[in-house]
Amino acid sequence: EAALKELGEDVRLGWKATSIQPSTQPQLNTPPTDDTQSGPFDVTFETPDGEQTVRAHTIVVATPANVSARLLSNLAPSASRLTEIQTPPVVAVTLAYPRTALASTRANANTQGDETTNISGDLNSFGLLIPRSAGMETLGFQFVSSIFPQRYPEGQQVLLAYYGGAQSNINIDTLTDEEIVQKVL
């Protein structure tokens, strides 16, 4: 939201790049470059309003390897090798709970067991990993409100759950967002 507010109308949500081509028309006021494949480029997008093409001098491709291979195939034939990179599907799900929703526990303060300490619902650690032997598709959690407490409201615990992975038997691409959240919970 902060980036969207700062950048305003320069941000386009719901746009999917479908092709990148060298432009046949020069772009005005472009800096010289030593790149072998320099701009401008015509980037075509599927958008909520139909197909649109944007001319750009510089592009950044930040997509999964197989998508990058397809987008860059017209610019660099060697980009097809990107498909050799295995990219197991992993999704991140953000979960937020009131601190009071996490149970307090009592723990022994010493080995004799005669002192106990109340432990609140705080998750004061980096997170946890879940071994595959536990039979869960959730890989683990980061306790982001403990890592970055200044970013979250007082009284909230925010967790980032990772789901899927190379050993997962679930095809994440077939699940809706709601189904993924339910599986993480």
C-alpha positions as CSV (number, residue, x, y, z in Angstrom):
1,E,0.0,0.0,0.0
2,A,2.8,2.4,0.8
3,A,4.5,1.8,-2.6
4,L,1.2,2.2,-4.4
5,K,0.6,5.5,-2.5
6,E,4.1,6.8,-3.3
7,L,4.1,5.8,-6.9
8,G,0.5,6.5,-7.7
9,E,-0.6,6.0,-11.3
10,D,2.8,4.6,-12.3
11,V,1.8,1.3,-10.6
12,R,-0.4,-1.1,-12.7
13,L,-2.1,-3.9,-10.8
14,G,-3.5,-6.9,-12.6
15,W,-1.1,-6.6,-15.6
16,K,0.5,-9.8,-16.9
17,A,3.5,-9.5,-19.3
18,T,3.0,-11.7,-22.3
19,S,5.9,-10.7,-24.6
20,I,9.0,-8.5,-24.8
21,Q,10.2,-7.5,-28.2
22,P,12.9,-5.1,-29.4
23,S,11.2,-2.0,-30.4
24,T,11.3,-1.0,-34.1
25,Q,11.0,2.6,-33.2
26,P,13.7,4.5,-31.4
27,Q,12.9,6.0,-28.0
28,L,13.7,9.7,-27.5
29,N,16.2,10.9,-24.9
30,T,17.6,7.4,-24.2
31,P,21.1,7.2,-22.6
32,P,23.7,5.3,-24.5
33,T,24.5,1.8,-23.4
34,D,27.1,-0.9,-24.1
35,D,24.6,-3.7,-23.8
36,T,24.3,-6.0,-26.8
37,Q,20.6,-6.0,-26.5
38,S,19.7,-2.5,-25.6
39,G,16.3,-0.8,-25.6
40,P,13.9,0.4,-26.3
41,F,11.6,-2.6,-25.8
42,D,8.0,-3.1,-26.5
43,V,6.4,-5.0,-23.6
44,T,2.9,-6.4,-24.2
45,F,0.6,-7.0,-21.2
46,E,-2.8,-8.6,-20.7
47,T,-4.6,-6.1,-18.6
48,P,-8.1,-5.7,-17.1
49,D,-8.8,-3.4,-20.0
50,G,-7.4,-5.7,-22.7
51,E,-4.0,-6.0,-24.3
52,Q,-1.7,-3.0,-24.0
53,T,1.9,-2.4,-25.1
54,V,4.4,-0.2,-23.2
55,R,7.7,1.0,-24.6
56,A,10.6,1.0,-22.2
57,H,14.3,1.6,-22.4
58,T,15.1,-0.7,-19.5
59,I,13.2,-3.7,-18.2
60,V,13.5,-5.8,-15.1
61,V,12.2,-9.3,-15.3
62,A,11.3,-10.7,-11.9
63,T,9.3,-13.8,-12.7
64,P,9.8,-17.5,-12.2
65,A,12.4,-19.0,-14.4
66,N,10.0,-20.7,-16.8
67,V,8.1,-17.4,-17.3
68,S,11.4,-15.5,-17.8
69,A,12.5,-18.0,-20.4
70,R,9.3,-17.4,-22.4
71,L,9.4,-13.6,-22.1
72,L,13.1,-13.4,-23.0
73,S,13.2,-15.9,-25.8
74,N,13.0,-13.3,-28.5
75,L,15.8,-11.3,-27.0
76,A,18.2,-14.0,-26.0
77,P,17.8,-17.6,-27.3
78,S,20.0,-18.8,-24.4
79,A,17.2,-17.8,-22.0
80,S,15.5,-21.1,-22.9
81,R,18.0,-22.7,-20.5
82,L,16.2,-21.0,-17.6
83,T,13.6,-23.8,-17.9
84,E,16.2,-26.2,-16.5
85,I,16.0,-24.5,-13.2
86,Q,13.7,-26.4,-10.8
87,T,11.4,-24.1,-9.0
88,P,9.2,-25.9,-6.6
89,P,5.9,-24.0,-5.9
90,V,5.9,-22.4,-2.5
91,V,3.4,-19.8,-1.3
92,A,3.6,-17.5,1.6
93,V,0.4,-16.8,3.7
94,T,0.3,-14.0,6.2
95,L,-1.7,-14.8,9.3
96,A,-2.5,-12.2,12.0
97,Y,-3.9,-13.0,15.5
98,P,-4.6,-10.9,18.5
99,R,-1.9,-11.7,21.1
100,T,-4.7,-12.9,23.4
101,A,-5.7,-15.6,21.0
102,L,-2.4,-17.4,21.6
103,A,-2.5,-19.5,24.7
104,S,-0.4,-18.7,27.7
105,T,1.5,-21.6,29.2
106,R,3.2,-22.3,32.4
107,A,6.8,-23.6,32.3
108,N,9.1,-24.8,35.0
109,A,11.8,-22.3,35.8
110,N,14.2,-24.8,37.2
111,T,14.9,-28.5,37.1
112,Q,13.3,-29.1,40.5
113,G,10.0,-27.9,39.2
114,D,9.2,-25.8,42.3
115,E,9.1,-22.5,40.4
116,T,6.9,-21.8,37.5
117,T,6.8,-18.9,35.1
118,N,3.9,-17.6,33.1
119,I,4.7,-17.4,29.4
120,S,2.4,-15.1,27.5
121,G,1.1,-15.6,24.0
122,D,4.2,-13.9,22.6
123,L,6.1,-15.6,19.9
124,N,9.5,-14.2,20.8
125,S,11.6,-16.0,18.2
126,F,12.4,-16.1,14.5
127,G,10.0,-18.9,13.7
128,L,10.0,-22.6,13.2
129,L,10.4,-25.3,10.6
130,I,8.1,-28.3,10.3
131,P,9.8,-31.6,9.3
132,R,8.2,-33.5,6.4
133,S,7.9,-36.5,8.8
134,A,5.2,-34.5,10.6
135,G,3.0,-35.2,7.5
136,M,2.2,-31.5,6.9
137,E,2.4,-29.5,3.7
138,T,3.2,-26.3,5.7
139,L,7.0,-25.9,5.6
140,G,7.2,-23.6,8.6
141,F,6.5,-20.1,10.0
142,Q,8.3,-16.9,10.5
143,F,7.1,-14.8,13.5
144,V,7.4,-11.5,11.6
145,S,5.9,-9.4,14.4
146,S,8.7,-10.6,16.6
147,I,11.3,-10.0,14.0
148,F,9.9,-6.5,13.0
149,P,7.8,-5.4,16.0
150,Q,7.7,-1.8,14.8
151,R,5.8,-2.7,11.7
152,Y,2.8,-4.2,13.5
153,P,0.1,-2.9,15.8
154,E,0.6,-3.5,19.5
155,G,-1.2,-6.6,20.7
156,Q,-0.9,-8.4,17.3
157,Q,1.0,-11.5,16.4
158,V,1.8,-11.8,12.7
159,L,3.1,-15.0,11.2
160,L,4.2,-15.8,7.7
161,A,3.5,-19.4,6.8
162,Y,5.3,-21.2,3.9
163,Y,3.3,-23.9,2.1
164,G,4.2,-26.4,-0.6
165,G,7.8,-27.1,-1.7
166,A,9.7,-29.7,-3.7
167,Q,8.4,-32.7,-1.8
168,S,4.7,-31.6,-1.7
169,N,2.1,-33.8,-3.3
170,I,-0.2,-30.8,-3.7
171,N,-0.6,-29.0,-7.0
172,I,-0.7,-25.4,-5.6
173,D,-1.7,-24.0,-9.0
174,T,-5.1,-25.7,-8.8
175,L,-5.9,-24.3,-5.3
176,T,-7.7,-21.0,-4.6
177,D,-6.3,-18.6,-2.2
178,E,-9.0,-19.5,0.3
179,E,-8.1,-23.3,0.0
180,I,-4.4,-22.5,0.6
181,V,-5.2,-20.5,3.7
182,Q,-7.4,-23.3,5.1
183,K,-4.7,-25.9,4.5
184,V,-2.2,-23.7,6.3
185,L,-4.5,-23.2,9.3
